[in-house]
Amino acid sequence: MRFLERVRNLPCLGVGVSTEYGAGAGTGALDPAKLARAHPEYAGFLEIGIETDSGLDPHAEEWISAGRPVTYHYLDVNLEEPADLDDEWLAEVRRIADRIRPAWICGDAGMWHFGGREPGHMLLLPPVLCEEAAQALAAGIRRLRTATGREVLPENPPGVVFLGDRHLLDFFARVCELGDTGMLLDCAHLAIYQEHHGLAPLTGLDRFPLDRVVELHVAGAGRRDVDGWSWINDDHSTAVLDQTWEILEHVVPRCPNLRAIVFECERNSLEDALPGFARIASIWDRREGGGSLAGESDTAVERSRAEERGHSKAERPDPHADSETGGALEPSSDRAPSGPEGPDTKANTLQRVMVRMLFDLDFATRVLEEPARTLAGLDLPPDAVAWLRRPDPRVWRADLERPGRARRVLMEEFAASLAVIAESTQRLAVCDEFFRSDALHACIQTRGSLALTFGAYLQENAAALKDPRAWPLAVLETEIARLRRTAPADPDETVDADALTSQLGAGSGESMPVRLASDRHLVETRSGTAQLHEEILGSLESTGSALADAVASPPPLPFEHLDPNEPEYLLLELDREPGTRRHWLVGALEITAELYTLLRAAESPIRLTELERTASELGAADGSREILIGLIEAGVLVPESRESTP
């Protein structure tokens, strides 16, 4: 069944409000439940912004418990990248969706993160507006729709830098066609896009298939200035632009399949938001009075069926086409098949260059002045390079807080080692230098981990310092960060030790392969590091300041306990009890050199008899089997057949 027929089954939700994790916790912020009690006409549903690593906050839980309607707004997937729709993420999306039962799934279509789903990677860049990106985005939409059994509505994202050879609306019209999908049209984002490109608010709407629009967004925005260049920030305030209202007034009566309008005002007071809600409801009511919600017109259905037979519309011209470089990034015929392990598209490569330019202004300058030399090795065609140079150069300085936000995340995760460096050098130059380093650029371009890349960079720099605390602490904090990121979402299956003992006694378990559990990790550092780490974190927390602020200006930190001449062997253990991955804790247990060596042997699957022989060689000849059974019973070792796949 095609979308323009499927849309008839979607519920009409009316006017609603948005939220995301922690949005309602701020002083004076809007409480969705209070809105529903005081003004139910403005609370037809709650659009919940969700990162699977964070889950649902108390405000979302309260709304769901009351049985009120919701939609699921993803905040953590790059639909253009097949690798981003991994099995673990899809399973968690299905779990959440099955629980909250959203009317549909929606979200900004773009690059939400440049690496994995981890703190510091969040950015949200718009897609490159070209054919290759439209095809990749449409494929991601289809895959997510199939995986969840729910409609997936892409949203035109915010941004000040848009690259490509076509208008935003023409790009999303193509995505809707290729993905056989509807759309969430954000009126505020569209108004910002039109203004930044010197276009009238309604430009392009006359050729956009408005029967694809299921949901609309309205939000406030604020003007900012960078060296005389004015730009608009999508700040979700209640100060809605006149252009946004103009777009809303225009499209509402022209969207036959419109089911919902959201006022994105989650961090504002109810009192401040009421005038905006009233105006939106008035526009919605006028629309309801002028048309039916029974579904699209027969003409639209016929067009859908015609497209299915291959009679789609011709490509529309690009209103911003550069006469010298007007071509699109077409998929290469010899490219490897798209999939979780497939290569980046050229559009995706271009997005990663954009991230690097936003994080490193010196790099941005080199791209603009010496593009061939600076971008050598990336295999970008001339038109793509020209797109990078088309915007006003000041756009790359529009969000100078971006690297600062990522820096604070790193300061929180590497708090002890960075605090020691700040204390001993009176500055944190290592952080500033990292954001200009080749290591960072390689991390971004290859979809690496910001934290693990920084950890390796930090260890190199800490080793050169005179303070003996810095390097061992950097080693420990890097490995803690690694365990948080590599452990699977679900714990390993527990093992019945009595049954295993009986099995071994009967001679049937000796060949069983075992391995170190995936929520354990081994670390070798310097004696006293674990205790020193714990005490430094306690000192930082005792200041009462935000952790990153305490790291930058630390109190006197402990120095005792550390013996740089003796090794320390640690077994890290993950604690999932606090909830989602972002809140997982990691504990460190000091172990003997012999146990460390034994467990190192089990980092890859090893037969139990071989591991028992290793234990005997390490001095446990009489009790080697009992030791191994105890480790299995404690969950430190797991049978390979029962191990969850990371």
N, C-alpha and C positions, 0 to 999 in steps of 0.2 A: 504494500500500500504506500502510495506517495505521500509526501508531507501535507500537501494541500487537501488531502483526504483525512490523514491522521489528525490534523489539527482540530477537526470537529469534536474529537474526544477529550480535548483539554478543557479543564474547568475554567470558569470565569471567576477570577479572584478579586477584581476591583482594585481599590487603592490600598497600598500597603507600605510598610516601612522596612528598612534594612538594618542589619546588625552584623557584627563579627566579633571574634573572641576578644573579650575585655572592653568592648566599645562602651557598654553601659556602666562600667565601673568608675568612670571619671566623675568628678564633682559636677553635679548639675546635669549630667548626661541623660538623654531620653531613656526611659524604662518602657520597653514594648508592652509589658503587661499593664502598666498604668495607662498607657495610651489606649489599649483595648477596652479598659474599664471606663475611662472618661470620654473617649471619642471612638466608639466602635466603627463608625463610618470611615475612619482613617486607618483602621487596623484590620483590613480584610485578610491579610496574610503577613507573614514575616519572611523576608528574604535573608537567609542565614549565610553569611560569608564563612567558608570552612577551609581550613588547612587541616588535612588529616593528622599531621603531627601535633596539632594543638587540640583538636576535638571541639566539643561544644562547651560554652561557658554557662554559668547559672541562669542567665537571662534566657538563653536559647532553650535550656532544659525546662525552665518554668513554662515557656510557651508551648513546647511539645507536650508536656505533661497535661496541659489543659486541652489538648486535642485540637488546637487551632491549625489552620492551613499554613504550609510553608513552601518555599522554594529553596533549592540547594544552589548556592553561588560559589563555585570553586575559586580558590585563591592560590592554587599550587600545582597547576599543570600547564606545560607548554604543549599544546595540542599539535603543533607542527613537528614535534620531535617524537618519533616512534618509541625511542628509549625511555621517554618520560612516562609513558603509559605502561609502567611495569606491573607485574602481577601483584606485588605487595600493595601498591597504591590502589589498583583497581579493586582488590579484595576489600580494602578499608573503605573505599567509596561505596561499594555495594553494601557493606555492613551498616554504614551510617545512613545511607539512603533507605535501606529496608527498615531502619528504626524510625526515621523521621517522616518517611513516606511523602516526599516532595511532589508537587504537581509537575515539576520538570527540573532539569539541571541547566544551569546557565553560568556564564562567566566571561570576563574579558579575554578576548582572543589575542594572545601575544606571548612574549617571553616573560614569565613570572619569575624565573630564577635562571642563573647562568650555569649552575652546576646541579647538585642534588637538592633535595628538599631539606635545607638546613638553615639555621639562623645566619644572617649576613648575605644571603644570596638573593633575597627578595628585591625586585626592581620594577617589573612590569614595563616592558618596552613594546610598542606596537609592532605588528608584523610588517615585513617589507611588502609594499603594495604592488605585487607582481604576480604573474601567472603561476610560477613555481610555488610560491608561498600559499596561494589560494588552493592549489591542488593538495599540498601537504596538510593544510589546516582542515580542508574538507575530509581528508582521509582520517584524521584524528577524531573529528566529530562523529563520523560513521562508526569508528571503532569504539568510542566511549558510549555511544547510543546502543550498540550491540551488546557491550559488556554489562550495561546497567539495565537495559530494557526500558529506558526513559528518554524522552526527547532531550536533546542537548542544543541549547540556543547560544550561539556565539554573540558576544557583545563587542561593539566598536570601542576600543580602549582609549584612555587619555594619552596625552603625550605632547611634547613640543618638537620632537624630531620624527618626521615621517619620511621614509625613503621609498622609492618605487616609481613606476611609470603610469600610475592611474589614480583617479580620485578614490577617496576612502569608500564612498558609497558604491562605486562601480566594483571595487574589490570585493566588498561583502555581498553584493548581488551575485557575483561569480561564485563565492564560497557557498551561498545558499543553494545555488543551482547544482554545483558539484557535490555538495554534502547532502542534498535532498533534505534541507532543514529549514526551520524558521529562524528568527533572530530576535535578540534583545537590542533595541535601538536606544542608546543613551543620548538623550537630547543635549545634555550639558557637554559631553565629550564631542559631539558633532559641532556644537556651537564654537567650542574652543578650536577645533580643527579648521573650521571655515575661517575664523578670525586670523589664525596664524598664517593662513595661505592667502589672505586678502580677498576672500570670497564672501558673497552674501550668505546669510544663514540658511537659505533654502536651496542653495546650489546643489544640483544633482538629484534632488528628491523627485523631480518630475520623471526621471528614468529609473528610479529604484522600485523594485516590486514590493510595495507596502503591504500586500497581502501576506508577505512572509513575517511581518512584525507581530509577535505574540506579546511582547512586554516592552514597556518604555521606562526609562529612568530620568529623574529630574534631580539635580543637586546644585548647590551653590558653588561659586568659584571666586577667586580673588586675583587681582592684578599684581604683578611683580615687575621689577626692573633689573636688568643686568647691563651695566655700562650704556644706558640709554636705549636698550632694546626692551620693549615691553612684551611680557608674556602672561598667560593666564594659567593659574594653578587650580586644578580640580581639588578643592579643599573640603568638599562636603559640608560647607557652611549653609546657612539659610539664605544667604544673599545670592539669589538666583539671577543669572544674567538675563537681560531683556531678550537676547538672541535665543536663549534656551526656551523662554516662554513662547517666542514666535514659532520656533520649530514644533513645540508641543501642540500649540493651537492649530498648526497646519496639518500635522500628521494624524492626530486622533480621529477626526471624522473620515479619514481616508484609509484607515487600517481595518479592513473587515474582519480580521481574525485576532484583533487585540483582546487580550484577556486580563492584563494587569498593568498598573502603573506604580512604581516605587518612588517614594521621596527618600533620598539618601541623606539623612540628617541625624545619624545615630549618635553623634557626639555633641549635639546641641540640646538645649533645654526644651521641654514640651511647649512652654510659653512662646519661645522664639520660633518654633516650628509650625505652630498652628496656622498662621496666615498662609504659609506655603501649602499646607495640607488642604486648606479651604479652597485655594485657587485650583489646585489639581483636581479636587473632588468636583468642583463646578464644571471644569472642562470635561471630566469623565461623565458627569450626569448629562451634559448636553449631547455627548456622543451616544450615550445609551438611548436617549430619546429619539435620536435620528437614525438608528439602524439596529439590526438584529444581531445577536451573538450566535446564531444558529450555525454559522460557518461561512466559508468563502463562497463567492459567486460561482455559478455554473461555468462561466467563462474561465475563471481561475483554475477550476478542476480540469477543464478541457486543455488548458495550456500545460498543466502538470502532466497530463497523459501524452500530450504532443512531445514534451521534452523527453519523456520516457521512451518514445519511439525514435528519439534522436534529432528532433526538429527544434533545437534550442535557439535562443536569440544569438545574433551575431555579436562579436566582440565590440564593445563600445570604445571610442577613442579616449585617450588620456588627456584631460584638460590641462595638465601641467607638463606635457611631454617636452623634453629637451630635444630640439631639432637635431642636435648632434649625437645624442645618445638615447634615442627614444625606445630602444628595444627592451623586451621583457627578459627575465632570466628563465629561459626555457629549460625543462629537465633534459639532461644529457641522455642520449639513447644507450650509452654504454655504462651508465651508472649502476652500481650494485643494487639489488632489490631492496626496497625500503623495508625496514624492520627494526627491532630493538637493537641489533648490532650493525645496522646500516650506517653509511657515512652521512655527515651533515650535508644539507642542501647548500647551494651557494647563498640563498637568502638567509639561511641560519648562520652561515659563516659571517655574512655582513652584519647581522644582529650582534654577533660576538665582538666584532670590531667596534660597533657602537658602544657596547658596554665598556670596552677598554678606553675609548675616548672619553667617556663620562667619568671614569675613575682616575684617569691620568691625563691631565690637561696638556702636559708636555708631549705626550704621545699624540693627542688630538692635533696639536700644532704641526707635528711632523707629518701626519696624514694629509693635512691641508696643504702643506708646503712641498713635501716630497713624497707623494703617494706611491710612486713606483718602488722606491727604495724601502719605504716604511712597511708596505704591505707585501713585499716580495715573499713568495712561497705559499700564499693563500689562494692562488689560482682564481682571483676575482676578475671578471670581464671588465672592459673599459667602462661600460655603462654603469655598472655597480659602483665602481670607484667614483665616477662622476656624481652619482647620487649622494655620496658622502660629502662631497664638496659643495653641493647646491645650497644647503641651508645657510642662513646667517651664521658666521663663526661663533657668535656669542651664545648660540643655543647650547653649546657644549658646556657652558658655565652656568646654565640656568639652575641646576640643582647641585650646588657645591656641598650640600649636606649629605649627599649620597655616600661618598667614601667615609664620611664621619660616622654614619650609621653602621656601616660594616665594621669600622674600627672599634666601635663600642662593643659590638658583639664579640669580637676577638679579645678585647680587654676583659670581658666577663669570663670567657672560656679559658683563657690563659692568665688568670688573675694573679696567681702566686708568682710565676716566673716573671711577668711584666712588672709587678710591684717591686720585686727585687732589683730589676734593671733600673726602674725609675729611682729607687732609693740610692743605688750605687753610682748612677751616672747623672742624676738630677734631671733626666729628660727621657722621653720615649721615642727617640729618633728612629728606632727599629721599626715602629709602626708606619711612620711617614715614608721611610725608605722602601718598605714592603710594597706600598701602593704605587711605587714607580719601578718596581723590580721586574726583571724578565720572568721570575717565578710566578708573579701574579698574572702577567700577560699570558703565559703558557697555560696556567690554571683556567682562565676564562675561555681561551680559545679551544681548549680540549675538554671542556665540561668537567673540570676537576673539582676537588673540594677545597674551598677557601680555608677552612680551619686546618686541614691536614697539610696543605701547602704552606700556610703560615707557620705551622708547627715545625716543619722541616727547616724553613728559613730562620726561625727563631733559634733552633738548636745550633745552626751554623754560626749565628751571631753571638749566642750566649757562650759558646766554647771559647771565643776570643776575649771574653771579659775576665777581669781579675777576680771577680766575685765567684767563689766556688759553688754558690747556691743556684746560680742561674741555669746552668746546663742540665743538671739532674732534674730540676723542677720542670724545665721545658720538655724533657723526655717523658716524664710522668704525665704531664697535662696533654701532650700530643697523643699518647696511647689511650688515655681516658676518652679523648675526643674520637679516636678511631673506633673504640668499642661501641660508643653511642651510635655511630653511623653504620657499622657493619653488622651488628647483631640483628637477627631477624625479628619481625614484629611479635611473633608468638614464641613462648618458651619451648624448650625441648620437652618431649613426652617423658613423663616420669617412668622410672624403672622399678619393678618389684624386686628388691634385693634378695628376698627369701627364694623367690622363683629362680632367680639367676644363680644363687648358691646351689640349689638343687640341680639345676641344669649343668653347672660345672662339675658337680659331684658325680653326675651320671656320665661325664665325659663328652657331653654334646655341645659345650659352649666354648671350648678352647680356641676354635678357629674363628670365633665371632670377631669382626673388626670393631674397634672402638676409636673414639677421637675426643679431643678436648671439646667440651660443650661450647656452642657458638656464643653464649653469653658470658664466657670467661676469656681472659686475655693475660698473657705473661709479659712481664716487664723486668728488665735488668737495669738498675740505676746505681746510685751511690748510697751507702749506708746512712740511714736516718732520713731519707727523702720523704717517705710517706708521712712520718710524724711532723716533719718540718712543713710540709704542704698543708696539713690539717691546721697547724698552729698559725700559719700565715693567713689562711682564709679566715680563721677566727679573728685575727687582729683586724683584718679589713672590714669584716662585718661589724665589729664593735664600734667603728667610727660613726655608724648611723647614716652614712652617706650612701648614695647609689654606688654599686660595686665598681663600675668603671671610673667614677670620680675618685673613689678611695685608691684605686690602682694608680691613677695619675699623680696623686699626692698622698702617698702611703704614710701611715704612722710608723714609728720605730718597729722594725720587724725582727723576729727571733733569728738567731744565728746558730744556736747550739743544736745538738743532736747530729748534725751532718758530719760524716767522716768521709772525705773525698777519696781516701785511699782504700776503702773497703767496699765491696759490692753489696747491693741489697736486691733480693729477689722477691718480686711481688706477684700475687695472683689477683687480678682485677675481676670483680664480679658485678654484673649488672643487676639493678633493682628496678623492675618494671612497675612496682606497686603504685608509684605516684601518678600513673596514668599513661598518657600518650608519649611517644618517643622524645619529644622536646623536654619532657619533665623527668625522664629517666635519671636515676642516680647511679653512681659507680663507686663501689667501695674497694679498698686496697688491703689485702691480707699479706703480711710478710711470711714467706715460706723458706724452707731450707734449700741449699744449693742442690741437694740430691732430688728433692721433689720437683724443683724447677727443671732439672735435666730430664726427669721421668716424663713430666707433662709436655716438655718440648718435643719429646719423641712422639707424642700423641697429637701434635698439632695437625698432622695428616693422618688419615685412617691407618691403623696398625692392628694386626691380629693380637688378640688377648694373650696368647702364648708368647708372642715376641715381646710384648710389653712386660709380661711377667718375668721374662728372662732379663730384660733391662733393669727391672727393679731388683732382681737378685744380684746383678753385677754392681749395683749402687749400694749394696750392703744390706738388703732386706731379704736374704736368702730364705729364712724360716717363715716369714710372714708376708711374702710378696703377693700371694693371691688375696689374702685378707685386706691388704692395703688397696688393691685394685677394686675389690668389691665395695670397700668403704668409699672410694672415690666415685664409683658409679652410683652408689646409694645417695651420696651427697649431691649428685648432679654435676660434678666436675668433669667426669667422663660420661659419654653416652654411646650406646651402640650405634654404629654408623647407619643401620637401617632405620633407626628411630629419629635420627637427627633432622631437624628442620633445615631446609635449604636456605642459606643466606640470600 
